Amino acid sequence: MNLYTVILFIHAISVLVITSALTMEAWVLIQLRRAAHPDDAQSLTPIVPLIGIAAIGSLVIIYATGAYLTESLHSWEFAWPRFAVGEILLYALFGALTGKQLRKISRCSAPDDKSHQPEWLALTRSSFLKISLSTRIWIVIGTILLTAAKPPLLESLAIVCGSLICGFVFSLISIPKKATTGTEIRSR
């Protein structure tokens, strides 16, 4: 096994880790939106920093290994690697802003502190969390498409714009307050 294969393997594992972090963040967001009171979300607050650490760590590894792989292929003169780096930076920006908001939610979820409930409700119902999560999911999808297709300038731009538009559009899908069972659906 050569160095290129090892770096490619690490790169692929990091993409899987960041995908898992996004999945966990989506689950936490759904649970936070379903919670009526900060006490209902107490079990979620320890998970939030772990998700952030996994996402940041994998993003750094993706950036470093992606740069190595692009250099190995002598592809920096093409448009797609530059757009991929731009998408990584955009992902990092949205992730940092989301992390800041999730830390505020964790602070407002402190036990025995009922004064922050209105702020907690506003933070957990924030549309920014949905937009950020959806956009970051589509940024990952767009970046994977860029690196797989290696398109020229206009197609790269279309992929990036398309992934950002899809991220916003998919954020408009509402998260159900309560899961319905099969018997509840049949009784309606």
C-alpha positions in Angstrom: 0.0 0.0 0.0 1.4 3.4 -1.0 1.1 6.8 0.8 -1.5 8.0 -1.7 -3.8 5.1 -0.9 -3.3 5.6 2.9 -4.2 9.3 2.6 -7.2 8.5 0.4 -8.4 6.0 3.0 -8.0 8.6 5.8 -9.8 11.2 3.7 -12.7 8.8 3.1 -13.0 7.9 6.8 -13.0 11.6 7.7 -15.9 12.2 5.2 -17.8 9.4 7.0 -17.1 10.9 10.4 -18.3 14.4 9.3 -21.4 12.7 7.9 -22.0 10.9 11.2 -21.5 14.2 13.0 -24.1 15.9 10.8 -26.5 12.9 11.4 -26.1 13.3 15.2 -26.6 17.0 15.0 -29.8 16.5 13.0 -31.0 14.0 15.7 -30.1 16.5 18.5 -31.9 19.3 16.7 -35.1 17.2 16.2 -35.0 16.3 19.9 -34.4 19.9 21.0 -37.4 21.1 18.9 -39.6 18.4 20.4 -38.6 19.3 24.0 -41.1 21.6 25.6 -38.8 22.5 28.6 -35.0 22.8 29.1 -35.2 19.9 31.6 -36.4 17.7 28.8 -33.2 18.3 26.9 -30.7 17.7 29.7 -29.5 14.4 28.3 -28.6 16.1 25.0 -26.2 18.7 26.3 -23.2 16.4 26.9 -23.5 15.2 23.3 -23.1 18.6 21.7 -19.4 19.2 22.4 -18.6 15.7 21.1 -20.4 16.4 17.8 -18.4 19.6 17.5 -15.0 17.9 18.2 -15.8 15.2 15.6 -16.9 17.7 13.0 -13.9 20.1 13.5 -11.4 17.2 13.6 -12.7 15.6 10.5 -12.9 18.9 8.7 -9.3 19.6 9.4 -8.3 16.1 8.2 -10.5 16.5 5.1 -8.8 19.8 4.2 -5.3 18.5 4.8 -5.7 15.1 3.0 -7.7 16.8 0.2 -4.9 19.2 -0.4 -2.4 16.4 -0.5 -4.6 14.3 -2.9 -5.1 17.4 -5.1 -1.4 18.1 -5.2 -0.6 14.5 -6.0 -3.0 14.7 -9.0 -1.5 18.1 -10.0 -5.0 19.4 -10.1 -4.7 22.9 -8.5 -4.9 24.6 -11.9 -8.5 23.3 -12.3 -11.5 25.1 -10.8 -13.0 22.2 -8.8 -10.4 22.1 -6.1 -10.7 25.8 -5.4 -14.5 25.5 -5.2 -14.1 22.5 -2.9 -11.8 24.6 -0.6 -14.4 27.4 -0.7 -17.1 24.9 0.3 -15.0 23.6 3.2 -14.5 27.2 4.5 -18.2 27.9 4.1 -19.0 24.7 6.0 -16.6 25.8 8.8 -18.3 29.2 9.0 -21.8 27.7 9.3 -20.4 25.1 11.8 -18.8 27.8 14.0 -22.0 29.9 14.1 -24.1 26.8 14.9 -21.7 25.7 17.6 -22.0 29.1 19.2 -25.8 28.8 19.2 -25.7 25.2 20.5 -23.4 26.4 23.4 -26.0 29.0 24.3 -28.7 26.4 24.3 -26.6 24.2 26.6 -26.1 27.1 29.0 -29.8 27.9 29.0 -30.5 24.2 29.8 -28.8 24.4 33.1 -30.8 22.6 35.8 -32.5 24.7 38.5 -32.4 27.8 36.3 -35.9 28.6 35.1 -35.1 32.2 34.1 -33.8 31.1 30.7 -36.8 29.1 29.4 -38.1 31.8 27.0 -34.5 32.3 25.6 -34.1 28.5 25.4 -37.3 28.1 23.4 -36.3 30.9 21.0 -32.8 29.4 20.5 -34.1 25.8 19.9 -36.8 27.0 17.5 -34.3 29.2 15.6 -34.6 28.8 11.8 -30.9 29.4 11.6 -30.1 26.0 13.1 -32.2 24.2 10.4 -30.7 26.4 7.6 -27.2 25.8 8.8 -27.6 22.0 9.2 -29.3 21.6 5.8 -26.8 23.8 4.1 -23.8 21.9 5.6 -25.3 18.6 4.6 -25.7 19.8 1.0 -22.2 21.4 1.1 -20.8 17.9 1.8 -22.9 16.4 -1.0 -21.7 19.2 -3.4 -18.1 18.8 -2.4 -18.3 15.0 -2.9 -19.7 15.7 -6.4 -17.0 18.2 -7.2 -14.2 15.8 -6.2 -15.8 12.8 -8.0 -16.8 14.6 -11.3 -13.8 17.1 -11.4 -15.9 19.5 -13.6 -14.7 22.6 -15.4 -15.3 26.2 -14.0 -19.0 26.7 -15.0 -20.1 23.3 -13.9 -18.2 23.6 -10.6 -19.9 26.9 -10.0 -23.3 25.3 -10.8 -22.6 22.5 -8.4 -21.7 24.9 -5.6 -24.7 27.1 -6.2 -27.0 24.1 -6.6 -25.8 22.6 -3.3 -26.4 25.9 -1.5 -29.8 26.3 -3.0 -30.8 22.8 -2.1 -29.5 23.4 1.4 -31.8 26.3 1.8 -34.8 24.6 0.2 -34.5 21.5 2.3 -34.3 23.6 5.4 -37.9 24.7 4.7 -39.1 21.1 5.4 -40.7 21.1 8.8 -39.6 18.8 11.6 -42.6 16.9 13.0 -43.3 17.7 16.7 -44.2 14.1 17.5 -43.7 10.9 15.6 -47.0 9.2 14.7 -47.5 5.5 15.0 -49.3 3.4 12.4 -52.4 3.1 14.6 -52.6 6.9 15.0 -52.4 7.3 11.2 -55.1 4.7 10.6 -57.4 6.3 13.1 -57.4 9.7 11.3 
